[in-house]
Amino acid sequence: MKKIFLTALAVCLMAIGSVAGAQPNFVAVSDLCPQGFVDAMGNGSVYQNLRQQGTTVAFTAPARHAELDDPQNLGGLEAYRALFGIQGTEAPNGEIHFFVASDNSIYAVRIVNTGNPQLAGMVLVMAMEALGLNQQEMQTLLNTQTQTAETYCQNAGRKILRVVLDQQGNVVMFFGASN
């Protein structure tokens, strides 16, 4: 099953562009479960700074959403979704999709902006903090203007791959790789 997933994930990434020329060996992007990942986002410095400034970002609990499964590219993984937005507002600002293996580890995280791009950008940084990226590693992923970017995450002990899936930068995915 894992070989099928890795093959499908490799095909997905090759379809949207190669990353640094070498074929990566894909691993979980996070050892946390979806709820643990959302909790880590809420415990990060970006979340806390926004809260101190009077802006509280609210997240729904990640829930299984079979309609988001991508058997062609991410076969063998189950999709979970959490919504995010400013606490007290009715409409969500975006979604976080988690593609989860049977051991509950996350193999891919997709951030989808459906509202304010500034808030979605802050959630993107919160997700990078939850992945374990430090400031320098985040800057590498944020400042690379190409569709794909990568950096080695010292804290997680793996390479983090960032892929922008649309022209406007409203859909961003993160994958993990061992090389």
Solvent accessible surface area in square Angstrom, and as a share of the most:
residue,aa,sasa,rsa
1,M,161,0.72
2,K,123,0.52
3,K,166,0.71
4,I,110,0.56
5,F,6,0.03
6,L,46,0.23
7,T,85,0.50
8,A,11,0.09
9,L,0,0.00
10,A,17,0.13
11,V,77,0.44
12,C,17,0.10
13,L,7,0.03
14,M,116,0.52
15,A,84,0.65
16,I,41,0.21
17,G,28,0.27
18,S,84,0.54
19,V,10,0.06
20,A,80,0.62
21,G,70,0.68
22,A,69,0.53
23,Q,97,0.43
24,P,19,0.12
25,N,81,0.41
26,F,10,0.04
27,V,42,0.24
28,A,11,0.09
29,V,1,0.00
30,S,7,0.05
31,D,109,0.56
32,L,70,0.35
33,C,46,0.27
34,P,8,0.05
35,Q,75,0.33
36,G,20,0.19
37,F,0,0.00
38,V,11,0.06
39,D,71,0.37
40,A,30,0.23
41,M,0,0.00
42,G,15,0.15
43,N,116,0.59
44,G,13,0.13
45,S,61,0.39
46,V,17,0.10
47,Y,26,0.10
48,Q,65,0.29
49,N,77,0.40
50,L,24,0.12
51,R,136,0.50
52,Q,153,0.68
53,Q,143,0.64
54,G,67,0.65
55,T,43,0.25
56,T,34,0.20
57,V,2,0.01
58,A,41,0.32
59,F,42,0.17
60,T,66,0.38
61,A,71,0.55
62,P,22,0.14
63,A,48,0.38
64,R,91,0.33
65,H,37,0.17
66,A,64,0.49
67,E,128,0.57
68,L,38,0.19
69,D,44,0.23
70,D,37,0.19
71,P,105,0.66
72,Q,150,0.67
73,N,39,0.20
74,L,4,0.02
75,G,6,0.06
76,G,46,0.44
77,L,13,0.06
78,E,80,0.36
79,A,0,0.00
80,Y,49,0.19
81,R,61,0.22
82,A,0,0.00
83,L,43,0.22
84,F,3,0.01
85,G,7,0.07
86,I,62,0.31
87,Q,117,0.52
88,G,80,0.77
89,T,82,0.48
90,E,178,0.80
91,A,75,0.58
92,P,66,0.42
93,N,15,0.08
94,G,0,0.00
95,E,36,0.16
96,I,0,0.00
97,H,9,0.04
98,F,0,0.00
99,F,1,0.00
100,V,5,0.03
101,A,20,0.16
102,S,125,0.80
103,D,107,0.55
104,N,73,0.37
105,S,11,0.07
106,I,0,0.00
107,Y,12,0.05
108,A,0,0.00
109,V,0,0.00
110,R,41,0.15
111,I,6,0.03
112,V,24,0.14
113,N,20,0.10
114,T,90,0.53
115,G,40,0.39
116,N,77,0.40
117,P,95,0.60
118,Q,141,0.62
119,L,12,0.06
120,A,8,0.06
121,G,30,0.28
122,M,62,0.28
123,V,0,0.00
124,L,27,0.13
125,V,27,0.15
126,M,0,0.00
127,A,0,0.00
128,M,1,0.01
129,E,34,0.15
130,A,15,0.11
131,L,8,0.04
132,G,18,0.18
133,L,7,0.04
134,N,64,0.33
135,Q,114,0.51
136,Q,147,0.65
137,E,16,0.07
138,M,5,0.02
139,Q,79,0.35
140,T,57,0.33
141,L,2,0.01
142,L,67,0.34
143,N,93,0.48
144,T,49,0.28
145,Q,164,0.73
146,T,85,0.49
147,Q,85,0.38
148,T,21,0.12
149,A,7,0.05
150,E,47,0.21
151,T,18,0.11
152,Y,111,0.42
153,C,0,0.00
154,Q,129,0.57
155,N,113,0.58
156,A,30,0.23
157,G,45,0.43
158,R,31,0.11
159,K,40,0.17
160,I,0,0.00
161,L,1,0.00
162,R,14,0.05
163,V,0,0.00
164,V,30,0.17
165,L,57,0.28
166,D,42,0.22
167,Q,175,0.78
168,Q,134,0.59
169,G,38,0.36
170,N,48,0.25
171,V,32,0.18
172,V,11,0.06
173,M,6,0.02
174,F,1,0.00
175,F,0,0.00
176,G,0,0.00
177,A,0,0.00
178,S,60,0.39
179,N,85,0.44
